[in-house]
Amino acid sequence: MSTQPSRIRLLAGDQKLPDGCVLIESEFPYIGQPVAFRAAVPTGLARLPDVVPLARAICDEFVRRIISAVADAGGKITCTKGCGACCSSFLVPMTVPEALRLIEDLQALPPAQRRRLEPLFLKAERKLVESDLAGQMESLDPNDPASTVAQRELAGKWWSENRFPCPLLKSDACGLYRSRPIPCREFLALSDPKCCATNTETRVHRPFSMHQVVSAWAAQFEGTRPTLVLMANLLGWWQHNAERGRRSWPAAILVRSLMDILAETARQANKTFEGPIPGGSR
């Protein structure tokens, strides 16, 4: 059997299941409302990065619902196209599947664009090596709630000392927007964008992070502890971990497991979620 790259995807509404695929469905509560997903999964094998587009699509649906809930509660998301404040303020931690997929997305770019980006990644990596921040971040468990605070503290300290933008940032916009990591998709602020530059922003609350779901899912199949990969350390990390992107499993088992972890995480989070606006309600 061969791998089936880039064909695992969400089905919209009553969209027909493509030939050669199996249907995997999941339904659970999200911010107090039921949400259902239908995924078309090819028969055969798949790798962890092959499932990332599905995880991105699910994350985007969650974000759409969060934005709607914020508006219903009288709030306003201050993130707008062309802002770029968070892209110049935060180091993006990725899961292993996302890091592997982003490498593939970068490799698919036109040669001229790759030549422009590579020196930016290498420059960021040199700064990280000098500070040992990458090693400190990799030691954190993405599934430990305390790690979220630790990530912000470490990244904030590094930023205050280095002030280095994301290598993908171009003219205050993401140069690879469709492939942006899940933490970038989930980041929504309610405060003035200037606050993002000082790590004092007010963020929208989420029931849970899709980033943590993907991290737990990947660790289950790799037989490792959850791992964080910093965007700025992507190329260096990949040089030592390229083989992780070649391992494969039955595609249906990969997706079913992701959906199961997602559903259980959502059900547990729904019990205590108090609403997207800090201090507000559902």
C-alpha positions as CSV (number, residue, x, y, z in Angstrom):
1,M,0.0,0.0,0.0
2,S,1.1,3.5,-0.7
3,T,0.7,6.7,1.3
4,Q,-2.2,9.1,0.4
5,P,-0.8,12.6,0.8
6,S,-3.1,15.7,1.0
7,R,-6.3,13.8,0.3
8,I,-7.6,13.5,3.9
9,R,-10.1,16.3,4.2
10,L,-13.4,17.6,5.7
11,L,-16.6,17.1,3.8
12,A,-19.0,20.1,3.7
13,G,-22.6,19.5,4.5
14,D,-24.0,16.6,2.4
15,Q,-21.0,16.5,0.2
16,K,-20.6,13.0,-1.4
17,L,-17.9,10.7,-0.2
18,P,-15.2,10.4,-2.9
19,D,-14.5,6.9,-4.3
20,G,-11.8,5.0,-2.5
21,C,-12.4,6.8,0.8
22,V,-14.0,5.8,4.1
23,L,-16.2,8.2,6.1
24,I,-15.1,9.1,9.7
25,E,-17.6,11.2,11.7
26,S,-17.5,12.8,15.1
27,E,-19.9,15.0,17.0
28,F,-19.4,16.8,20.3
29,P,-20.1,20.1,22.1
30,Y,-18.1,23.2,21.4
31,I,-18.7,26.4,23.3
32,G,-22.1,25.0,24.4
33,Q,-23.3,24.1,20.9
34,P,-23.1,20.7,19.0
35,V,-20.5,20.5,16.3
36,A,-20.2,17.6,13.8
37,F,-17.3,16.8,11.4
38,R,-17.3,14.4,8.5
39,A,-13.9,13.4,7.1
40,A,-13.1,11.7,3.9
41,V,-10.2,9.3,4.4
42,P,-8.5,7.3,1.6
43,T,-7.9,3.7,2.2
44,G,-4.3,2.9,2.5
45,L,-1.5,4.4,4.5
46,A,-0.9,8.0,5.6
47,R,1.8,9.9,7.6
48,L,1.3,12.3,10.4
49,P,1.8,15.4,8.2
50,D,-0.9,14.1,5.8
51,V,-3.5,14.6,8.5
52,V,-2.4,18.2,9.3
53,P,-4.7,19.8,6.6
54,L,-7.7,18.2,8.3
55,A,-6.5,19.5,11.7
56,R,-6.1,23.0,10.3
57,A,-9.7,22.8,8.8
58,I,-11.2,21.7,12.1
59,C,-9.3,24.5,13.9
60,D,-10.6,27.1,11.4
61,E,-14.1,26.0,12.1
62,F,-13.5,26.4,15.9
63,V,-12.1,29.8,15.3
64,R,-15.1,30.8,13.2
65,R,-17.4,29.8,16.0
66,I,-15.3,31.6,18.6
67,I,-15.4,34.8,16.7
68,S,-19.2,34.5,16.3
69,A,-19.5,33.9,20.1
70,V,-17.4,36.9,20.9
71,A,-19.6,39.1,18.7
72,D,-22.7,37.7,20.3
73,A,-21.3,38.6,23.7
74,G,-20.6,42.2,22.6
75,G,-16.9,41.8,22.2
76,K,-14.6,42.7,19.3
77,I,-11.6,40.8,17.9
78,T,-8.9,43.4,17.2
79,C,-6.9,41.1,15.0
80,T,-7.1,42.4,11.4
81,K,-5.4,41.6,8.1
82,G,-2.1,43.4,7.9
83,C,-1.7,43.8,11.6
84,G,1.3,41.5,12.1
85,A,1.7,42.5,15.8
86,C,1.8,39.0,17.1
87,C,4.0,37.9,14.2
88,S,6.7,40.3,15.5
89,S,6.1,39.5,19.2
90,F,5.8,35.7,19.7
91,L,7.8,32.6,19.0
92,V,5.4,30.0,17.5
93,P,5.5,26.5,19.0
94,M,4.4,23.8,16.6
95,T,3.5,20.2,17.0
96,V,5.7,17.6,15.3
97,P,3.1,16.9,12.5
98,E,2.7,20.6,11.8
99,A,6.5,21.1,11.7
100,L,6.8,18.2,9.2
101,R,3.9,19.6,7.1
102,L,5.3,23.1,7.1
103,I,8.6,21.8,5.8
104,E,6.8,20.2,2.9
105,D,4.8,23.4,2.2
106,L,8.1,25.4,2.2
107,Q,9.7,22.9,-0.2
108,A,6.8,23.2,-2.6
109,L,7.3,27.0,-2.9
110,P,9.0,28.5,-6.1
111,P,12.8,28.4,-5.8
112,A,13.0,32.2,-5.6
113,Q,10.7,32.3,-2.6
114,R,12.6,29.5,-0.9
115,R,15.9,31.3,-1.4
116,R,14.4,34.4,0.2
117,L,13.1,32.5,3.3
118,E,16.0,30.2,4.1
119,P,18.4,33.0,5.3
120,L,15.7,34.4,7.5
121,F,15.1,31.0,9.2
122,L,18.9,30.5,9.6
123,K,19.3,33.9,11.2
124,A,16.5,33.2,13.6
125,E,18.0,29.8,14.4
126,R,21.4,31.3,15.2
127,K,19.7,33.6,17.8
128,L,17.9,30.7,19.3
129,V,21.0,28.6,19.6
130,E,22.7,31.5,21.4
131,S,19.9,31.7,23.9
132,D,19.1,28.0,24.3
133,L,15.5,28.8,24.2
134,A,14.7,26.0,21.8
135,G,16.0,23.5,24.3
136,Q,13.9,25.0,27.1
137,M,10.7,25.0,25.0
138,E,11.2,21.4,23.9
139,S,11.4,20.3,27.5
140,L,7.8,21.6,28.1
141,D,4.8,19.3,27.9
142,P,2.2,20.9,25.6
143,N,-0.6,19.0,27.4
144,D,0.4,20.4,30.8
145,P,-1.8,23.6,31.4
146,A,1.2,25.1,33.3
147,S,3.3,24.9,30.1
148,T,1.1,27.6,28.4
149,V,2.2,30.1,31.0
150,A,5.8,28.9,30.8
151,Q,5.8,29.2,27.0
152,R,4.7,32.8,27.2
153,E,7.3,33.6,29.9
154,L,10.1,32.1,28.0
155,A,9.1,33.5,24.6
156,G,8.4,36.9,26.2
157,K,11.9,37.0,27.8
158,W,13.5,36.0,24.5
159,W,11.5,38.6,22.6
160,S,12.4,41.4,25.0
161,E,16.1,40.6,24.5
162,N,16.1,39.9,20.7
163,R,12.9,41.3,19.0
164,F,13.1,39.1,16.0
165,P,10.1,38.7,13.8
166,C,8.7,35.4,12.4
167,P,10.7,34.3,9.3
168,L,7.4,34.1,7.4
169,L,6.4,37.7,8.1
170,K,6.4,39.9,5.0
171,S,4.9,43.4,4.8
172,D,3.0,42.8,8.1
173,A,1.3,39.6,6.6
174,C,2.1,35.9,6.7
175,G,4.0,34.8,3.6
176,L,2.5,31.3,3.9
177,Y,-0.9,32.2,5.3
178,R,-2.7,29.0,4.2
179,S,0.0,26.9,5.9
180,R,0.2,29.0,9.1
181,P,0.6,26.9,12.3
182,I,-2.4,26.1,14.5
183,P,-1.3,28.5,17.3
184,C,-1.4,31.3,14.8
185,R,-4.9,30.4,13.7
186,E,-6.1,30.2,17.3
187,F,-4.5,33.4,18.5
188,L,-7.3,36.1,18.9
189,A,-6.9,39.3,20.8
190,L,-9.4,41.6,22.3
191,S,-7.0,44.4,23.2
192,D,-5.1,47.1,21.3
193,P,-2.5,45.4,18.9
194,K,0.2,47.5,20.7
195,C,-0.3,45.3,23.7
196,C,0.9,42.2,21.7
197,A,4.3,43.9,21.4
198,T,4.7,43.9,25.2
199,N,3.0,40.5,26.0
200,T,0.2,42.4,27.8
201,E,-2.6,41.6,25.4
202,T,-6.1,40.3,26.4
203,R,-6.7,37.0,24.6
204,V,-10.0,35.3,23.7
205,H,-10.6,32.3,25.9
206,R,-11.0,28.9,24.1
207,P,-12.4,25.7,25.6
208,F,-9.2,24.0,24.6
209,S,-6.4,24.3,22.1
210,M,-6.3,22.2,18.9
211,H,-2.6,22.5,19.2
212,Q,-2.7,20.4,22.4
213,V,-5.0,17.8,20.7
214,V,-2.6,17.3,17.8
215,S,0.3,17.1,20.2
216,A,-1.2,14.4,22.2
217,W,-2.4,12.5,19.1
218,A,1.1,12.6,17.5
219,A,2.8,11.5,20.7
220,Q,0.5,8.5,20.9
221,F,1.5,7.2,17.5
222,E,5.2,8.0,17.8
223,G,5.5,6.6,21.3
224,T,7.1,9.7,22.6
225,R,6.2,12.5,25.0
226,P,4.6,15.6,23.4
227,T,7.1,17.7,21.7
228,L,7.2,21.4,20.8
229,V,9.1,22.7,17.7
230,L,9.8,26.4,17.5
231,M,9.1,28.0,14.1
232,A,12.5,29.8,14.2
233,N,14.2,26.4,14.8
234,L,12.3,24.6,12.1
235,L,15.1,24.0,9.6
236,G,17.6,22.8,12.2
237,W,15.0,20.6,13.8
238,W,14.1,19.0,10.5
239,Q,17.7,18.1,9.7
240,H,17.6,15.7,12.7
241,N,14.0,14.6,12.4
242,A,13.2,14.1,8.7
243,E,12.7,10.4,9.2
244,R,9.7,11.1,11.4
245,G,7.8,12.4,8.3
246,R,8.3,9.1,6.5
247,R,6.6,6.8,9.0
248,S,3.1,5.7,8.0
249,W,0.0,4.0,9.5
250,P,-3.4,3.1,8.2
251,A,-5.0,6.4,7.4
252,A,-8.4,5.5,8.9
253,I,-6.7,4.6,12.2
254,L,-4.8,7.9,12.3
255,V,-7.9,10.0,11.7
256,R,-10.2,8.0,14.0
257,S,-7.7,8.4,16.8
258,L,-7.5,12.2,16.2
259,M,-11.3,12.5,16.2
260,D,-11.6,10.4,19.4
261,I,-9.0,12.5,21.3
262,L,-10.6,15.7,20.0
263,A,-14.1,14.6,21.0
264,E,-13.1,13.6,24.5
265,T,-11.1,16.8,25.0
266,A,-14.1,18.8,23.9
267,R,-16.5,17.0,26.2
268,Q,-14.3,17.6,29.2
269,A,-13.6,21.2,28.4
270,N,-17.3,21.9,27.8
271,K,-18.0,21.2,31.5
272,T,-16.0,24.1,32.8
273,F,-15.8,26.6,29.9
274,E,-17.2,30.0,31.0
275,G,-17.2,31.8,27.7
276,P,-14.7,33.4,25.2
277,I,-14.5,36.8,26.8
278,P,-12.4,36.9,30.1
279,G,-14.8,37.5,33.0
280,G,-17.8,37.0,30.7
281,S,-20.2,34.1,30.3
282,R,-21.2,31.6,27.7
